Amino acid sequence: MPKLRFHDQLQSILKTPLPDFNQIVSEGRAIAENLTIGHSLFCQKMGVRSEQAYKTDRMQDGALMYHAHIGLGSWEETVLALHHLYNHAESENFIIDRAGLCLDRRMSLPLNAREGGPAETGPMLSQSNWPDVGKVVPIQPHMGDFMIGFPASTINTVHALNAGVTTIGNLSQYFAHQAPMWNDPIATAVETTKAIAILGKKRSDGVMLHSYLEDGFGALFFDCVTIAGWALLEKYIVETLLGTKLAHCIGGLTSDPIKRVGWVFALNRIHDEECVGSMIYGDTISFTQNFSHNWGVVGEYLLWDILAQLECPTGHAVHPLPITEAVRIPSMEEIAEIHTFGRQVEQTARRLHPHIEFTAAYQFADEVVEGGRVVFTNALAGLQEAGVDIQNPLQLLFVLKQLGPTAFEAQFGMGEWDESLQRRRAKIPTDIFTQSLSAIKTFAPQFRDAKMQTAVKHQRLLLASTDVHEHAIFVLHELLGQAGATVINIGAEQSALAVAKYAEQHEVDAILISTHNGMAIDYAKQLTSALNQRGVNAPILMGGVLNQKVENVALPIDATPQLQALGIHTAVSPQLDQKLQNLLAKPS
């Protein structure tokens, strides 16, 4: 990336005045002074004060920890699921150590702003629900999604600590996600800084800040080396500047077993051999709609994740991922079933561990950590040279979010700059990037077809994603560009209002939207309304996971019929070329 352009971008960002970070940090610490951390049923049962203390004990004993992820539609359904999981584990004589409670994204907003936003996967917690979060069953609650990193960071952190939740996140979401219908980045940065300061003040009580690297910029970088550098940068902001213990997570976008094991080794080094991680997320990118295939995927990655913990205990809980994950939100029965399967895999892993050679994984760790340290050093030096106060955590958080992953990797990454691609060549490509390149190669013949090129040539097509999942639109951008379309790619985390604005501004011929988070119908209604208000009559094609959270229903419903009734065209990837031809052939 040309240095002058980067410098100009930073100077524009730095023009935004920010409040005094010392005052923000002091406010957070003052809140912490008057805050009592609750004692969850799990910690009571295990005789510890925090999840971190429990993890430390388990690592010393050579025991594994297991994570369940629950994204049902309401708190009542979540309570039923927790009871079901606990009773199932008791009957099978094993422990589910922690449960990630995947909240509705509207929880990221202040209380008075939560009405009117599109409903998404996960429960909305009321004031009366919070005290019960740690008191349902003896499974430690983990709260990662839409907590810290958003406008409601402070109030949500206080509620969670009061309830006995001692590992709270998700810092990485701060950088790549947006609260729905919210447009105050300064307030978001302030609340995020204040919440981290609260955790820092309570560090001696075993409180940790969770950051799932592949749910933030790590999902959007092309190079594993950049992710390692970014992990070091997060650690610098959180631990060095704010005094808070950081617990990293990775895994959802990593399928190669060498990388999965290698990342455990790498994170241990990044955390100075004192790593206490949150969890290793299950491999989501290898799943298909073939459930028999998915059983094999779970068996493979779990085997290696367990072997990694036996070889290098880091406190990361392993995550048996239900085989339905790629199609819909898993039910409580499916979560219970896969946890039984996980214990069977553990028995095999323990027999295999003495005979496994980890040389390749250690080599991966060596390379990403060595390169990551260079990225980290270059980033701090480059930011400081451009005028950023690298001792100011609030300014760092604000600047990095505004800078974005593409500019960060272009400026500070390790790979050689490729002028034709306008990006660096990855030294160690991420698995999701490799998968994206493979998808481009697979679908290229369809987009080289004469009918397809006739349909899209000279068409102005707008691409956007409703959430952080950006690689699908990266693939489409490449394919449509090769077919002769003019592509306006506005990226991930785009609101319906933003899409309508860009569609009007660029006079587009069609809009292609990728979605995932259980709010397809709500989003489609908002988008069609916003387009009508602007007089934009472009057809809309939606793909991804087309489902919708519905009140009092545990699992999201298939949104396809209602989307089609709204005039939205729907498609999954095997149908995409034909759907797009049909869409562009119709009068708008």
Long-range contacts (C-beta under 8 A, 24 or more apart in sequence): 1-407, 1-410, 1-411, 1-417, 3-411, 6-382, 6-386, 6-407, 6-410, 6-411, 7-386, 9-403, 9-407, 10-383, 10-386, 10-387, 10-388, 10-399, 10-403, 11-386, 11-387, 13-398, 13-399, 13-402, 13-403, 14-386, 14-387, 14-388, 14-399, 16-186, 16-398, 16-402, 18-186, 18-189, 18-190, 18-394, 18-395, 18-398, 19-186, 19-190, 19-394, 21-193, 21-392, 21-393, 21-394, 21-395, 24-190, 24-193, 24-194, 24-197, 24-394, 25-193, 25-194, 25-197, 25-242, 25-393, 27-194, 27-197, 28-154, 28-193, 28-194, 28-195, 28-196, 28-197, 28-198, 28-200, 28-201, 29-197, 29-198, 29-200, 29-201, 31-154, 31-158, 31-194, 31-198, 32-197, 32-198, 32-199, 32-200, 32-201, 32-202, 33-201, 35-158, 35-161, 35-162, 35-198, 35-202, 36-162, 37-161, 37-162, 37-164, 37-166, 37-202, 37-205, 37-207, 38-131, 38-134, 38-161, 38-162, 38-163, 38-164, 38-165, 39-134, 39-164, 40-134, 40-135, 40-138, 40-140, 40-141, 40-163, 40-164, 40-165, 41-134, 41-135, 41-136, 41-137, 41-138, 42-97, 42-98, 42-134, 42-138, 42-139, 42-140, 42-141, 43-140, 43-164, 43-166, 44-138, 45-138, 46-138, 48-206, 49-205, 49-206, 50-166, 50-205, 50-206, 50-207, 51-98, 51-140, 51-142, 51-166, 51-167, 51-206, 51-208, 52-166, 52-167, 52-206, 52-207, 52-208, 52-245, 52-247, 52-276, 52-315, 53-206, 54-97, 54-140, 55-276, 55-315, 56-276, 56-315, 58-97, 58-315, 59-313, 59-314, 59-315, 62-310, 62-313, 64-306, 64-309, 64-310, 64-317, 64-318, 64-346, 65-97, 65-98, 65-279, 65-315, 65-316, 65-317, 65-318, 66-94, 66-95, 66-96, 66-97, 66-98, 66-317, 66-318, 66-319, 66-320, 66-339, 66-342, 67-97, 67-98, 67-99, 67-100, 67-142, 67-279, 67-317, 67-318, 67-319, 68-96, 68-98, 68-99, 68-100, 68-139, 68-319, 68-320, 68-335, 68-339, 69-99, 69-100, 69-102, 69-319, 69-321, 69-335, 70-99, 70-100, 70-101, 70-102, 70-332, 70-335, 71-102, 71-121, 71-122, 71-329, 71-330, 72-122, 72-123, 72-329, 72-332, 72-554, 72-555, 73-121, 73-122, 73-123, 73-549, 73-550, 73-551, 73-552, 73-553, 73-554, 73-555, 73-556, 74-123, 74-124, 74-551, 74-552, 74-554, 75-123, 75-124, 75-125, 75-126, 75-129, 77-123, 77-554, 78-123, 79-132, 79-136, 80-332, 81-332, 81-335, 82-136, 82-137, 82-139, 83-136, 83-137, 84-332, 84-333, 84-336, 85-137, 85-139, 85-332, 85-335, 85-336, 85-339, 86-137, 86-138, 86-139, 88-336, 88-339, 88-340, 89-336, 89-339, 92-340, 92-343, 94-339, 94-340, 94-343, 96-139, 96-339, 97-139, 97-140, 97-317, 98-139, 98-140, 98-141, 98-142, 98-167, 98-279, 98-317, 99-139, 99-140, 99-141, 99-142, 100-142, 100-143, 100-144, 100-145, 100-279, 101-133, 101-141, 101-142, 101-143, 102-144, 102-145, 103-143, 103-145, 103-146, 103-147, 104-146, 104-549, 105-145, 105-146, 105-177, 105-179, 105-180, 105-517, 106-180, 107-146, 107-147, 107-152, 107-156, 108-146, 108-147, 108-149, 108-150, 108-151, 108-152, 108-156, 108-177, 108-179, 108-180, 108-182, 109-150, 109-151, 109-152, 109-179, 109-180, 109-181, 109-182, 110-151, 110-152, 110-155, 111-152, 111-155, 113-151, 113-181, 113-182, 116-181, 117-180, 117-181, 118-180, 118-519, 118-522, 118-523, 118-526, 119-518, 119-519, 119-522, 119-548, 119-549, 119-550, 119-551, 120-180, 120-517, 120-518, 120-519, 120-549, 121-329, 121-517, 121-518, 121-519, 121-549, 121-556, 122-146, 122-518, 122-549, 125-159, 130-159, 130-160, 130-162, 130-163, 131-162, 131-163, 132-163, 133-160, 133-163, 133-164, 133-165, 134-163, 134-164, 134-165, 135-163, 135-164, 140-166, 141-165, 142-167, 142-210, 142-278, 142-279, 143-167, 143-168, 143-169, 144-168, 144-169, 144-170, 144-173, 144-210, 144-212, 144-215, 144-249, 144-278, 145-169, 145-170, 145-173, 146-170, 146-173, 146-177, 146-179, 147-195, 148-174, 148-192, 148-195, 148-196, 148-199, 148-209, 149-173, 149-174, 149-175, 149-177, 149-188, 149-192, 150-174, 150-177, 150-179, 150-188, 150-191, 150-192, 151-179, 151-182, 151-184, 151-187, 151-188, 151-191, 152-179, 152-191, 153-188, 153-191, 153-192, 153-194, 153-195, 154-191, 154-194, 154-195, 154-198, 156-195, 157-195, 157-198, 157-199, 158-198, 161-198, 161-202, 161-207, 166-205, 166-206, 166-207, 166-208, 167-207, 167-208, 167-209, 167-210, 167-247, 167-278, 168-199, 168-207, 168-208, 168-209, 168-210, 169-209, 169-210, 169-211, 169-212, 169-247, 169-249, 169-278, 170-210, 170-211, 170-212, 170-215, 170-216, 171-196, 171-209, 171-210, 171-211, 171-216, 171-234, 171-238, 171-246, 172-211, 172-212, 172-213, 172-214, 172-215, 172-216, 172-217, 172-218, 172-234, 173-212, 173-215, 173-216, 173-468, 174-216, 174-397, 174-401, 175-216, 175-217, 175-400, 175-401, 175-405, 176-215, 176-216, 176-217, 176-219, 176-220, 176-405, 176-468, 176-492, 176-493, 177-215, 177-216, 177-467, 177-468, 177-493, 178-493, 178-495, 180-495, 181-495, 181-497, 185-398, 185-401, 185-402, 186-398, 189-394, 189-397, 189-398, 189-401, 190-394, 192-397, 193-242, 193-393, 193-394, 193-397, 196-238, 196-242, 196-244, 196-393, 197-242, 197-244, 199-244, 199-245, 200-242, 200-243, 200-244, 201-243, 203-243, 203-244, 203-245, 207-244, 207-245, 208-244, 208-245, 208-246, 208-247, 208-276, 208-278, 209-238, 209-244, 209-245, 209-246, 209-247, 210-247, 210-249, 210-278, 211-238, 211-246, 211-247, 211-248, 211-249, 212-248, 212-249, 212-250, 212-252, 212-278, 212-281, 213-248, 213-249, 213-250, 214-249, 214-250, 214-251, 214-252, 214-253, 214-254, 214-281, 214-432, 215-252, 215-468, 216-468, 217-405, 217-408, 218-250, 218-253, 219-253, 219-432, 219-468, 219-469, 219-470, 219-471, 220-405, 220-406, 220-468, 220-470, 220-492, 221-405, 221-408, 221-409, 221-413, 221-430, 222-409, 222-423, 222-424, 222-426, 222-429, 222-430, 222-433, 223-409, 223-413, 223-414, 223-415, 223-424, 223-426, 223-427, 223-428, 223-429, 223-430, 223-433, 224-259, 224-364, 224-368, 224-426, 224-427, 224-428, 224-429, 224-430, 225-367, 225-368, 225-371, 225-372, 225-375, 225-413, 225-414, 225-415, 225-426, 225-427, 225-428, 226-372, 226-375, 226-408, 226-409, 226-412, 226-413, 226-414, 227-368, 227-372, 227-430, 228-266, 228-270, 228-368, 228-369, 228-371, 228-372, 228-373, 228-375, 229-371, 229-372, 229-373, 229-374, 229-375, 229-376, 229-378, 229-379, 229-412, 229-413, 230-372, 230-375, 230-408, 231-267, 231-270, 231-372, 232-270, 232-372, 232-373, 232-375, 232-376, 233-376, 233-379, 233-380, 233-400, 235-270, 235-271, 236-376, 236-380, 237-393, 237-396, 237-397, 241-391, 241-392, 241-393, 241-396, 242-393, 245-276, 246-271, 247-276, 247-277, 247-278, 247-315, 248-275, 248-277, 248-278, 249-277, 249-278, 249-279, 249-280, 249-281, 249-316, 250-280, 250-281, 251-279, 251-280, 251-281, 251-282, 251-283, 251-301, 251-305, 251-319, 252-281, 252-282, 252-283, 252-284, 252-285, 253-284, 253-285, 253-430, 253-431, 253-432, 254-283, 254-285, 254-430, 254-431, 254-432, 255-283, 255-285, 255-286, 255-301, 255-431, 255-435, 256-431, 257-300, 257-301, 257-304, 258-360, 258-361, 258-364, 259-361, 259-364, 259-431, 260-301, 260-304, 260-305, 260-308, 261-304, 261-305, 261-307, 261-308, 261-311, 261-358, 261-361, 262-360, 262-361, 262-362, 262-363, 262-364, 262-365, 262-368, 263-364, 263-365, 263-368, 264-305, 264-308, 264-309, 264-312, 264-314, 264-316, 265-308, 265-312, 265-358, 265-361, 265-362, 265-364, 265-365, 266-364, 266-365, 266-368, 266-369, 266-372, 267-314, 267-316, 268-312, 268-314, 269-365, 269-369, 270-369, 270-372, 275-314, 275-315, 276-314, 276-315, 277-314, 277-315, 277-316, 278-315, 278-316, 278-317, 279-316, 279-317, 279-318, 279-319, 280-305, 280-308, 280-316, 280-317, 280-318, 280-319, 281-319, 281-321, 282-319, 282-320, 282-321, 282-325, 283-321, 284-321, 284-325, 284-326, 285-431, 285-432, 285-435, 287-321, 287-323, 287-325, 287-326, 288-326, 289-326, 289-327, 291-323, 291-324, 294-323, 294-324, 294-325, 294-326, 295-323, 295-341, 298-323, 298-338, 298-341, 299-341, 299-345, 302-341, 302-342, 302-345, 302-346, 302-349, 303-345, 303-348, 303-349, 303-352, 306-345, 306-346, 306-349, 306-350, 307-349, 307-352, 307-353, 307-356, 308-361, 310-349, 310-350, 310-353, 311-353, 311-356, 311-358, 318-342, 326-545, 327-545, 328-545, 328-547, 328-555, 328-556, 329-518, 329-547, 329-555, 329-556, 331-554, 331-555, 364-428, 367-427, 367-428, 368-428, 371-414, 371-427, 371-428, 374-414, 375-412, 375-413, 375-414, 378-412, 379-408, 379-411, 379-412, 382-411, 382-412, 432-471, 433-471, 435-471, 436-471, 436-474, 436-475, 439-475, 439-573, 440-475, 440-478, 440-479, 443-475, 443-479, 443-573, 443-576, 443-577, 444-479, 444-482, 446-576, 446-577, 447-479, 447-480, 447-482, 447-483, 447-577, 448-482, 448-483, 449-577, 451-581, 452-483, 452-577, 452-580, 452-581, 453-483, 453-484, 455-580, 455-581, 455-584, 455-585, 456-480, 456-483, 456-484, 456-485, 456-580, 456-584, 457-483, 457-484, 457-485, 458-484, 458-485, 458-486, 459-485, 459-486, 459-509, 459-510, 459-584, 460-485, 460-486, 460-488, 460-506, 460-507, 460-508, 460-509, 461-485, 461-486, 461-487, 461-488, 461-508, 461-509, 461-510, 461-511, 461-512, 462-488, 462-489, 462-490, 462-499, 462-502, 462-503, 462-506, 462-508, 462-510, 462-511, 462-512, 462-538, 463-487, 463-488, 463-489, 463-490, 463-512, 463-514, 464-489, 464-490, 464-491, 464-492, 464-494, 464-498, 464-499, 464-502, 464-511, 464-512, 464-513, 464-514, 465-491, 465-492, 465-493, 465-494, 465-513, 465-514, 465-515, 465-516, 465-544, 466-493, 466-494, 466-513, 466-514, 466-515, 466-516, 466-517, 466-519, 466-523, 467-492, 467-493, 467-515, 467-516, 467-517, 468-492, 468-493, 469-514, 469-516, 469-544, 472-514, 472-543, 472-544, 473-512, 473-514, 476-512, 476-576, 495-526, 496-523, 496-526, 496-527, 496-529, 496-530, 497-526, 497-530, 499-527, 499-530, 500-527, 500-530, 500-531, 500-533, 500-534, 500-536, 501-534, 503-531, 503-534, 503-536, 503-538, 504-531, 504-534, 504-535, 504-536, 508-536, 508-538, 509-538, 509-584, 509-588, 510-538, 510-539, 510-540, 510-541, 510-580, 510-583, 510-584, 510-588, 511-538, 511-539, 511-540, 511-541, 512-540, 512-541, 512-543, 512-580, 513-540, 513-541, 513-542, 513-543, 514-542, 514-543, 514-544, 515-542, 515-543, 515-544, 515-545, 515-546, 516-544, 516-545, 518-545, 518-547, 518-548, 518-549, 518-556, 519-548, 519-549, 520-545, 520-546, 520-547, 520-548, 520-559, 520-563, 521-548, 521-559, 521-562, 521-563, 521-566, 522-548, 524-559, 524-563, 524-566, 524-568, 525-566, 528-566, 528-567, 528-568, 537-588, 538-588, 539-567, 539-569, 539-583, 539-584, 539-586, 539-588, 540-567, 540-568, 540-569, 541-568, 541-569, 541-570, 541-571, 541-579, 541-580, 541-583, 542-568, 542-569, 542-570, 542-571, 543-570, 543-571, 543-572, 543-573, 543-576, 546-570
